[in-house]
Amino acid sequence: MKSIIGLLMGGGLCLASVTRHDKPLFRQVEHPVPMHMASISDGPDSSRFTYTKLVSGLDEPMEMAILPNYDMVIAERKGAVRYFNNTTKELSTIAQFNVFSGIEDGLLGVAADPDFKNNNWIYFYYGVGGEKSVSQLARFELKGQKLVQDSKKVLLEVPTQRKYCCHSAGYLTFSGGLLHLSIGDNTNAEEIEGHTPIDERPGRALSDDQAATANSNDYRGKILRIKPEADGTYTIPDGNLFPKDGSQGKPEIYAMGVRNPFRISVDPKTKYVYWGDVGPDTEVPGSEGKMSYDEINQARKPGFFGYPYFLGDNEVFPDYDFATKKEGPGKDPQKPVNDSPNNTGIRELPAAQPAFIWYGKGPSRKYPLVGKGGASAMAGPVYYSDLYPNAPYKLPAYYNGKLFIFEWIRKWIMAVTMDANGNYVSMEPFLPQLKVVAPMDMQIAPDGAVYLLAYGTNWFARNTDSGIIRIEYAEGNRNPVAAVSTGKTIAAAPFTAVLSAKGSKDYDAGDKLSYEWKIGTKKIPGEEIKHTFTKPGVYNVVLTVTDQNGGKGTATTEFKIGNTPPDVRITTKANRSFYWDNASFDYNIQVTDKEDRQIPREKIHAGFNYLAFGKDLAGALSGSEGESITYAATAKLYASLDCKACHTIETKSIGPALKDISKKYAGNAGAGDMLARKIVTGGSGNWGSYPMPPHADLPEKDAKELAGYILSLSRKAGQTPLSARMKLTEHIGKGNDGAYVLQASYTDNGANGIEPQKTASHIVLRNPLIQMEDYQEGNVGVVIATQNTGYVSYIANITTGKYARFDQIDLSHIKNIRLRIQEHGAGGTIELRQDGREGQLLSKIDVPGGHLNDLKTGWKEVLLPVNGGTGVHNLYLVFRNEKLKGPMFHIDWMYFENDFNPGP
């Protein structure tokens, strides 16, 4: 399955694997913008675009509606309706819908009526909470900042299924008074056995997309087009796919044969409909690797767009028989026939229309700029300059007639050029320097500004890097970019905040900036100010930066005053960065909280574990309270699968609660292996008649991890003491890639109307052998391990002035750093410095020059003594040879020796 939210795991980072001696090494490499996107065609000066982060910290924002006064309504997936006041720059919650938010469902879409200025109507699409599996398109009145609940009119109710994940879509957009609604296929996308979901076996209708997207009598897997009426009903406009009498299918349907049309737009002139369709994960060979394409589609007229029979340029899927496991010939794109027993609509479908743009997970020969990896294609607006005649921030004429498309996973935006007939010509990156984190929606406001809705880094979460970005283009004077920096934003009253605007900037040389802070009704001038909050409450602080020509930029931040976050401290006399065989490690956990005063021991969650190679350290450190650090990463794996559609941790759903499963098999020695097999193969009968779907593609290792996680839920873990001294032995014999993690956290009770606050602290002890190519920052070269290097990876091209930085290393009790060096080059000096390339000099050694014909040999070990330096700091190895030019030597690794452990 390639679901919109689950796919996040596939984007952003790649692991470049090399081999060192007889073990694998991994180096994480970031690719925020594909390298082939660095060359951009001649277009507008990118410095004439300015960006303002209007809102941040949203909880799964899905769509935004820009109102005539530039206020905004934002739909959050878990049901919250948020309102941004453009005048005060303040964000509030105006409603909370009761929604079903499983399997990517929830509050998905919002759109303001074209005549909102006069009628105050606003539309939402959401999965209705409760036992009935339906989604609703509903209209409300929005008066001021109040959503009038008793004004609700349900225009359309869409039957769905909530047993299998995923694909809900749910985007709303108006064009010419017509409302377009995209709906996902809502079909089991997991059990496709490398093909598409056309499972015609008895009882498998929910796994057959011929019952949904290829079914003319079903709303799912469609783009609907209707005309809302004043009385809360709707009529069918001329030109939809099927007759208005419903004799051939749902008359609301404009496009069918789509999988997950997550974001759509309508060309304001041609009325062509565009959408990004998130594709499947199949093993079927295609013209560009496997037929797992994401698509950008263009509907010049209503029609059938192929799924689940065709993909891309009408490439044909084989007719796979799930009963016999055999492939037959696929359908004819010109005369597709839906002969599934689960089809309730017409058999003879319209001829399939090919995709406009399509690409798979690998590099695309046809569209090389799209990059590779996980994908979630989305369609934005088509821009026409003459539709914004007096708009102050209108895009330059260069973008006239271009379609904007964007990628949620790959984090790019493209401007697509088309010819006069709407045919594809080319694409180019649009503002690649912006680096939006998971763009979710893109709209152009009447004043010409571009609005981007960013979902943020983590899926199913409230992300600090989520929010709304306003992009302005200016030919003349450019607006300043406002930026707020501050320390703590959560504290007890009274609290004095230091607010700085020094990060603000203006791209027009010579502009003089003035600064004004608005806190409540008070306005305070100054680039940097202090303000004391005397009473508890939630305060929006708005910074306005103005240049001498009247250009303005704003930024908003929020303060929560009334509850001091807890203070959680872990102290130790040992080294805080490394472990050694049989080394002694002591610690003491102390928790204080100004408002709670008394700290119950049972509310302090602590854990000390050794994580072997392969564990997700970041996942362990972000685990929820009370969750075993050992299984925190596995819990994240569980959340990424379809298991959550049928199981919850505490209560029975379609399947049993995970804790009930854990209790049933407690003490059973073979339970782990049995559950792992069942996760992979599926089954039924132990907990009821509903079958548990198989996960045949899940690696055995992951299945065993999941089984262990489930069985751990009923165990009462021993309470980790708050103070202890121990010998570190668990890592011995388990390789060099593990880490000890000591973690402590406490959540207070809340105070003065401010919700409870959690503070966590941790110490991570890792192996003292660090590969030099794993530096956090530097300008040396890296030689990848190959046969020619003796399967050793190392840093090279080390010339004078170059450096390598390693972050957050504790030098307490460190006597020497042992370096493995190859004397190949001019030689020179290695300096050890703290906190900067010119920071405190802790030590230095001279390395002689030399020359080797065979780069597999000649490795030596030298000692770099550590003189001084305590506590945790960034360390810099700086290389110098002012007399001789050229490369100096090679370095393989460094080992931190303590007083009693002299080497690796």
FENZI-V810643 format. One record per helix or strand of 3 or more residues. SS is the DSSP state (a for helix, b for strand). FROM is the first residue (numbers start at 0). TO is the last residue. If there is no record, write none. Layout:
ss;from;to
SS;FROM;TO
SS;FROM;TO
//
This chain:
ss;from;to
a;5;9
b;12;19
b;22;29
a;34;36
a;45;47
b;48;55
b;60;65
b;71;75
b;79;84
b;89;95
b;106;111
a;115;118
b;120;127
b;133;142
b;145;158
b;168;174
b;177;182
a;204;206
a;208;210
b;221;227
b;252;255
b;260;265
b;272;276
b;293;298
b;318;320
b;325;327
b;356;358
a;367;369
b;376;381
a;384;386
a;396;398
b;402;406
b;412;417
b;423;428
a;431;433
b;438;443
b;449;453
b;466;472
b;494;499
b;512;518
b;521;524
b;527;532
b;536;546
b;551;560
b;566;570
b;583;591
a;600;602
b;604;610
a;616;620
a;628;639
a;641;644
a;657;663
a;670;680
a;699;711
b;722;726
b;738;746
b;757;766
b;768;770
a;771;773
b;780;782
a;786;788
b;793;795
b;802;809
b;813;821
b;827;833
b;839;846
b;858;864
b;871;879
b;889;897
//
